Structure formats: structure tokens, C-alpha cells
Amino acid sequence: MSRKEKTDGSSGYFSEISDKRGACRMRNLLSHATAPSCHFQDQGGITIGDGTLIGHNVVLATLNHDEAPERRQHTYPAPIVIGKNVWIGANATVTPGVTISDGAIVAAGAVVTKDVPPMTVVGGVPAKIIKTIPSREEANE
């Protein structure tokens, strides 16, 4: 895991996490399958549940800036919480303060700006609910 100083003039660091195979991995977290070139900006805090899959080029961004031009250098952290058995597709972005609940799927390329309910599929920019994932019992009916 490497922690790199920001080069955009703002304070803080960002994390780029990789192992010898080029796969993003977070230390001290079990059962996570993650992919090359993930970027986790973790100043607001990131929690990832067991069994979560994170695709290529996913961005988890926990900082936002003030909208007013004269205060734009100010940053505001908010945590990202990802539940158990979540699947985040390639090139998705998760913005500050979002919770992705257990069993949810985030489609490739989605920009998640609001909380995702359990067992739902979201996609698009901004991400919207596409469908509910049926339970095992419902799928067998």
C-alpha cells in the first residue's frame, strides 16, 4: 500500500493500493476481490464489508470542495460505507457520504451520489435504481 502526497496544492494524501500482481488490496480487510488501478481517497473514512468485489478503475472519494469559488480550497470529508457482498463494477465512482448496503450491485461506469438500498442494482450518471435483486427463494419460484 502506498500513500502519496497530493500534488494539486491541497493538503492531505491519497491512497493507491496495489500488490505485486497490480491488484488493489486494502490491508486488514478479508475476502475482498479488487482490481488494478483503484483509487481510494480515504480522508473521510472508508469501510468495506466482507465479500465485496471492486472492479477496475473504481474511485472511492471521501472529500468534497466548497462550491463557492472564494472557498473552493476548503474540503469537507464524509465517510463511504460499503456493506457485505457488494459488487462495484469497473470505472464506477462513489462520492462522499454514500452508503452502499449489503448485496447491492453498482453497474460499471456509475456515479453513486446517494445511498444504495440492500439487494438492488444501480447504474447511470447519477446512479439510479435499475432493479431489485430477488432473494434465493424468489428466484426459485
C-alpha positions as CSV (number, residue, x, y, z in Angstrom):
1,M,0.0,0.0,0.0
2,S,1.4,3.4,-0.8
3,R,0.2,6.7,0.5
4,K,1.1,9.6,-1.8
5,E,1.1,13.3,-1.1
6,K,-1.4,15.3,-3.1
7,T,0.1,17.4,-5.9
8,D,-2.9,19.7,-6.6
9,G,-1.9,22.2,-3.9
10,S,-4.4,21.0,-1.3
11,S,-3.4,19.4,1.9
12,G,-3.5,15.7,2.7
13,Y,-2.8,12.4,1.0
14,F,-4.5,9.9,-1.2
15,S,-4.0,6.2,-1.2
16,E,-3.1,4.0,-4.2
17,I,-3.2,0.4,-3.1
18,S,-1.6,-2.4,-5.0
19,D,0.3,-5.6,-4.6
20,K,2.9,-7.3,-6.8
21,R,0.2,-8.5,-9.3
22,G,-1.1,-5.0,-9.7
23,A,-4.3,-5.7,-7.8
24,C,-5.7,-3.2,-5.5
25,R,-6.0,-4.5,-2.0
26,M,-6.8,-3.0,1.4
27,R,-4.8,-4.2,4.4
28,N,-6.5,-5.8,7.3
29,L,-9.7,-6.5,5.3
30,L,-10.6,-10.1,4.4
31,S,-12.4,-11.5,1.4
32,H,-12.1,-8.6,-0.9
33,A,-11.5,-9.2,-4.6
34,T,-10.3,-5.9,-6.0
35,A,-8.7,-4.9,-9.3
36,P,-5.9,-2.8,-10.8
37,S,-5.9,1.0,-10.6
38,C,-8.4,1.5,-7.9
39,H,-8.2,4.9,-6.1
40,F,-9.3,5.3,-2.5
41,Q,-9.3,8.9,-1.2
42,D,-9.8,8.0,2.4
43,Q,-9.6,11.2,4.5
44,G,-13.3,10.8,5.4
45,G,-13.0,7.1,6.1
46,I,-13.9,4.0,4.1
47,T,-15.5,0.9,5.4
48,I,-15.7,-2.2,3.2
49,G,-17.7,-5.3,4.2
50,D,-16.6,-8.9,3.7
51,G,-17.1,-10.5,0.3
52,T,-17.1,-7.2,-1.6
53,L,-15.9,-7.1,-5.2
54,I,-14.4,-3.9,-6.6
55,G,-13.8,-3.6,-10.3
56,H,-11.0,-1.9,-12.4
57,N,-10.6,1.9,-12.0
58,V,-13.1,2.3,-9.2
59,V,-12.8,5.6,-7.4
60,L,-13.9,6.0,-3.7
61,A,-13.8,9.7,-3.0
62,T,-14.4,10.9,0.6
63,L,-13.7,14.6,0.1
64,N,-15.7,17.3,-1.5
65,H,-14.9,21.0,-2.0
66,D,-17.0,24.1,-1.2
67,E,-19.0,25.3,-4.2
68,A,-18.2,29.0,-3.6
69,P,-15.2,30.0,-5.7
70,E,-13.7,32.0,-2.9
71,R,-13.9,29.0,-0.5
72,R,-13.2,26.2,-3.0
73,Q,-9.9,25.3,-1.4
74,H,-11.9,24.1,1.7
75,T,-12.5,20.4,1.7
76,Y,-15.3,18.5,3.6
77,P,-14.8,14.8,4.4
78,A,-17.6,12.3,4.7
79,P,-17.3,8.5,5.0
80,I,-18.1,5.9,2.5
81,V,-19.6,2.7,3.8
82,I,-19.8,-0.4,1.7
83,G,-21.8,-3.4,3.0
84,K,-21.2,-7.1,2.7
85,N,-21.2,-8.9,-0.6
86,V,-21.4,-5.7,-2.7
87,W,-20.2,-5.7,-6.3
88,I,-18.9,-2.4,-7.7
89,G,-18.4,-2.6,-11.4
90,A,-15.4,-1.2,-13.4
91,N,-15.0,2.6,-13.7
92,A,-17.6,3.4,-11.0
93,T,-17.2,6.4,-8.8
94,V,-18.6,6.6,-5.2
95,T,-18.9,10.1,-3.8
96,P,-18.6,11.3,-0.1
97,G,-21.2,10.3,2.4
98,V,-22.6,7.3,0.4
99,T,-23.6,4.0,2.0
100,I,-23.9,1.0,-0.4
101,S,-26.0,-1.6,1.5
102,D,-25.4,-5.4,1.7
103,G,-25.8,-7.4,-1.5
104,A,-26.1,-4.3,-3.8
105,I,-24.6,-4.1,-7.3
106,V,-23.2,-0.9,-8.8
107,A,-23.1,-1.0,-12.6
108,A,-19.9,-0.3,-14.5
109,G,-19.4,3.5,-15.0
110,A,-22.0,4.5,-12.5
111,V,-21.5,7.6,-10.4
112,V,-23.1,6.9,-7.0
113,T,-24.2,10.1,-5.2
114,K,-26.9,8.7,-2.9
115,D,-27.3,5.7,-0.6
116,V,-28.0,2.4,-2.3
117,P,-30.6,0.1,-0.6
118,P,-29.8,-3.6,0.0
119,M,-30.2,-6.1,-2.8
120,T,-30.6,-3.5,-5.6
121,V,-28.8,-2.8,-8.8
122,V,-28.0,0.8,-9.5
123,G,-26.5,2.4,-12.7
124,G,-26.1,5.6,-14.6
125,V,-24.9,9.1,-14.0
126,P,-26.0,9.8,-11.4
127,A,-26.8,6.3,-10.3
128,K,-30.5,5.3,-10.1
129,I,-32.2,2.1,-9.1
130,I,-32.5,-0.3,-12.0
131,K,-34.0,-3.3,-10.3
132,T,-34.2,-5.2,-7.1
133,I,-32.2,-8.4,-6.8
134,P,-34.6,-11.3,-6.0
135,S,-33.9,-13.4,-2.9
136,R,-32.8,-17.0,-3.5
137,E,-36.4,-18.2,-2.6
138,E,-37.9,-15.7,-5.0
139,A,-35.5,-16.7,-7.8
140,N,-36.6,-20.4,-7.4
141,E,-40.3,-19.6,-7.7
